[in-house]
């Protein structure tokens, strides 16, 4: 009967250990010239932010789509919208959030929003020469000389106003001070399948595009709350909601630019069986 070669097991263990040490510590695998689809999730987020920053500068929508296709996302618009909400919730600079949200909105609409460009101007100024008559020691004006007096000359000085180069403006979904958001509709909702007292708010721009990241202020007697559109992209990028309490009067407005909508009280509704429940509203705002 042959004896089992137990002495082989330590040799195999040492060999495997040395192989792992070499592969993990001494000469680990290095990926070179790989494709973006193989990136880690957080690196993909950074890649999308770079694409959005480039798009904010060039407004080349076709090129941005090609770059996003390299990530292999099933729904790039949905992924961009979700990333914009994560950036907003984590306190990232709002201009970065706007760039990502703008790219998502333009990809959904298929139209690139191109901002106006700066212009330069120049001014030509004329400076007439000044002359002072010569005076004698006695304080009297000296008589004119016989030598010919040179005629005055006009010097044309071209002054160019320096142009201060500022970053190109990016698409900003927040309504401007000169164009306040207006209330398009205010519908009472009685739907027993919805949460009691649900106030639904939608914000769109002049082209009926959904506007994420819009601050909404709701006030009532003794209280105030602030929230933003876009935190439920599965419904719409410009959507937000709030749960109203029964018998409380609310006032809603778009932050810094909207006309307040006062006297909103959750309506009392009755279902098909005669049971009473608290209804809600659906308010739609638009930036002109």
C-alpha positions in Angstrom: 0.0 0.0 0.0 1.4 3.4 -1.0 1.7 6.1 1.6 0.0 9.5 0.8 2.6 12.1 0.0 1.8 14.5 2.9 5.0 16.5 2.3 3.5 17.8 -0.9 0.8 19.8 0.9 3.2 22.3 2.6 5.0 22.8 -0.7 1.7 23.6 -2.5 0.6 26.0 0.3 3.9 27.8 0.1 3.7 28.0 -3.7 0.2 29.4 -3.6 1.1 31.9 -0.9 4.1 33.2 -2.9 2.0 33.4 -6.0 -0.6 35.5 -4.2 2.1 37.7 -2.7 3.5 38.4 -6.1 0.2 39.0 -7.8 -1.2 41.3 -5.1 1.8 43.1 -3.7 4.8 42.8 -5.9 3.3 43.0 -9.4 -0.5 43.7 -9.1 -2.6 43.8 -12.3 -2.7 47.3 -13.8 -5.5 48.2 -16.2 -4.3 50.5 -19.1 -6.4 52.0 -21.8 -9.5 50.3 -20.5 -13.0 51.5 -21.4 -15.2 53.7 -19.2 -17.8 50.9 -18.8 -15.4 49.1 -16.5 -15.0 52.0 -14.1 -16.1 51.9 -10.5 -19.5 53.5 -9.7 -17.9 56.6 -8.1 -15.5 57.0 -10.9 -18.4 56.8 -13.4 -20.0 59.7 -11.4 -16.9 61.8 -11.9 -16.8 60.9 -15.6 -20.4 62.1 -16.0 -19.6 65.4 -14.2 -16.7 66.0 -16.6 -19.0 65.3 -19.6 -21.6 67.7 -18.1 -18.9 70.4 -17.6 -17.7 70.0 -21.1 -21.2 70.2 -22.5 -21.9 73.4 -20.5 -19.0 75.0 -22.4 -19.5 73.5 -25.9 -23.3 72.7 -26.0 -22.4 69.8 -28.3 -25.3 67.5 -27.5 -24.3 64.8 -30.0 -20.8 64.5 -28.6 -22.1 64.4 -25.0 -24.4 61.5 -26.0 -21.5 59.6 -27.6 -19.4 60.0 -24.4 -22.2 58.9 -22.2 -22.8 55.8 -24.3 -19.2 54.6 -23.3 -20.5 54.2 -19.7 -23.1 51.6 -20.8 -26.0 53.1 -18.8 -29.4 51.6 -19.7 -31.1 55.0 -19.3 -28.5 57.9 -19.3 -31.2 60.5 -18.6 -32.4 58.7 -15.6 -28.9 58.1 -14.3 -28.0 61.8 -14.8 -31.1 63.0 -13.0 -30.5 60.7 -10.1 -26.9 61.8 -9.8 -28.0 65.5 -9.8 -30.3 64.8 -6.9 -27.4 63.0 -5.0 -25.1 65.9 -5.6 -27.8 68.4 -4.4 -28.5 66.3 -1.3 -24.8 66.0 -0.5 -24.3 69.8 -0.6 -22.2 69.9 -3.7 -21.8 73.4 -5.4 -25.0 74.3 -7.2 -23.3 75.1 -10.5 -22.1 71.5 -10.7 -25.6 70.3 -10.0 -27.0 72.6 -12.7 -24.5 71.3 -15.3 -25.6 67.7 -14.7 -29.3 68.6 -14.5 -29.0 70.7 -17.7 -27.4 67.8 -19.6 -30.1 65.4 -18.4 -32.9 67.9 -19.4 -31.3 68.6 -22.9 -30.9 64.9 -23.6 -34.5 64.3 -22.7 -35.7 67.1 -24.9 -33.2 66.5 -27.7 -32.5 70.3 -27.9 -29.3 72.0 -26.7 -29.8 75.3 -24.9 -27.2 77.8 -26.2 -26.7 80.9 -24.1 -25.9 84.3 -25.7 -22.2 85.2 -26.2 -20.4 88.3 -25.1 -19.5 91.2 -27.5 -16.7 93.8 -27.5 -16.9 97.5 -28.4 -14.5 100.4 -28.9 -14.7 104.1 -28.4 -12.9 106.8 -30.3 -12.3 110.0 -28.3 -11.1 113.4 -29.6 -8.8 115.5 -27.4 -8.4 119.1 -28.6 -5.1 120.7 -27.7 -4.9 123.4 -25.0 -3.0 126.6 -25.5 -2.1 129.4 -23.1 -1.1 132.9 -24.4 2.4 133.9 -23.4 2.6 136.6 -20.7 5.3 139.2 -20.2 7.0 140.1 -16.8 4.8 143.1 -16.5 1.6 141.0 -16.6 0.5 142.1 -20.1 -0.1 139.7 -22.9 2.8 139.7 -25.4 2.0 140.8 -29.0 1.8 138.1 -31.6 5.1 137.2 -33.3 5.7 137.6 -36.9 6.7 134.0 -37.3 3.8 131.8 -38.6 1.8 130.1 -35.8 1.3 126.4 -36.2 -2.3 125.5 -36.6 -3.9 123.3 -33.9 -3.9 119.7 -34.6 -6.6 117.2 -33.6 -5.3 113.9 -32.1 -7.5 110.9 -32.5 -7.0 108.6 -29.6 -8.6 105.1 -29.8 -9.5 103.7 -26.5 -10.5 100.1 -26.2 -12.6 99.2 -23.3 -11.1 96.1 -21.8 -13.4 93.1 -21.9 -13.6 91.1 -18.7 -13.7 87.5 -19.5 -16.2 85.6 -17.4 -17.2 82.0 -17.5 -19.9 81.3 -20.1 -23.3 81.2 -18.5 -24.8 77.8 -17.9 -28.4 76.8 -18.1 -30.0 77.7 -14.8 -33.4 76.2 -14.1 -34.2 78.7 -11.3 -36.4 81.5 -12.5 -34.7 84.9 -12.7 -35.8 88.0 -10.8 -37.1 89.6 -13.9 -39.2 86.6 -14.9 -41.1 85.4 -11.9 -42.7 81.9 -12.1 -46.4 82.1 -12.7 -49.1 79.7 -11.5 -50.5 77.8 -14.5 -53.0 75.6 -12.7 -54.3 74.8 -9.2 -56.3 71.6 -9.2 -58.1 70.1 -6.2 -57.3 66.4 -6.1 -59.7 63.8 -4.5 -58.0 60.4 -5.0 -58.3 57.8 -2.2 -55.2 56.0 -3.6 -53.0 59.0 -2.8 -51.6 60.0 0.6 -54.0 62.1 2.6 -53.2 65.8 2.2 -50.7 65.4 -0.6 -49.8 68.7 -2.3 -48.1 68.0 -5.6 -46.1 70.7 -7.3 -44.7 70.7 -10.8 -42.3 73.4 -12.2 -41.6 73.8 -15.9 -39.9 76.3 -18.1 -41.2 78.3 -21.1 -40.7 75.3 -23.3 -42.5 72.9 -20.9 -39.3 71.2 -19.8 -39.2 69.9 -16.3 -37.0 72.0 -14.0 -35.1 70.2 -11.2 -33.4 72.0 -8.3 -36.1 74.7 -7.9 -36.6 75.8 -4.3 -40.2 76.0 -3.0 -41.2 77.8 0.1 -44.4 76.8 2.0 -45.6 78.8 5.0 -48.4 78.6 7.5 -49.4 80.3 10.7 -46.3 79.9 12.9 -44.2 77.7 10.5 -42.2 77.6 7.3 -40.6 74.8 5.2 -38.3 74.7 2.2 -37.9 71.9 -0.3 -36.7 71.3 -3.9 -38.0 69.8 -7.1 -36.3 66.8 -8.6 -35.9 64.5 -5.6 -38.4 62.1 -7.2 -37.1 61.7 -10.8 -39.1 58.5 -11.2 -42.2 60.8 -11.3 -40.7 63.9 -13.0 -37.5 66.0 -12.8 -39.6 69.1 -11.9 -41.8 67.4 -9.3 -42.0 67.9 -5.6 -44.7 67.2 -3.0 -45.6 68.1 0.6 -48.0 66.5 3.1 -50.6 69.1 4.3 -52.4 68.9 7.7 -56.1 69.2 7.8 -57.6 72.6 8.7 -54.3 74.4 8.2 -54.0 77.3 5.7 -50.9 77.2 3.6 -49.2 79.7 1.2 -46.9 78.4 -1.5 -44.4 80.3 -3.7 -41.3 79.7 -5.8 -38.3 81.1 -3.9 -37.4 84.7 -4.6 -39.2 84.9 -7.9 -42.8 83.6 -7.6 -46.1 85.2 -6.7 -47.4 83.6 -3.5 -50.4 81.2 -3.8 -52.4 81.8 -0.5 -55.3 80.2 1.2 -54.5 76.5 0.4 -56.5 74.3 2.8 -56.6 70.5 2.3 -60.0 69.7 0.9 -62.4 67.2 2.5 -63.2 64.4 0.1 -65.6 61.4 0.2 -64.9 58.0 -1.5 -67.4 55.7 -3.2 -68.4 54.1 0.1 -69.1 57.4 1.8 -65.9 57.5 3.9 -64.4 60.9 4.3 -60.7 61.5 3.7 -58.3 64.5 3.2 -57.6 65.4 -0.4 -54.9 67.5 -1.9 -53.8 69.9 -4.7 -51.7 69.8 -7.8 -50.1 73.1 -8.5 -48.2 73.8 -11.8 -45.8 76.7 -12.0 -44.0 78.0 -15.2 -41.2 80.4 -15.8 -42.1 82.7 -18.7 
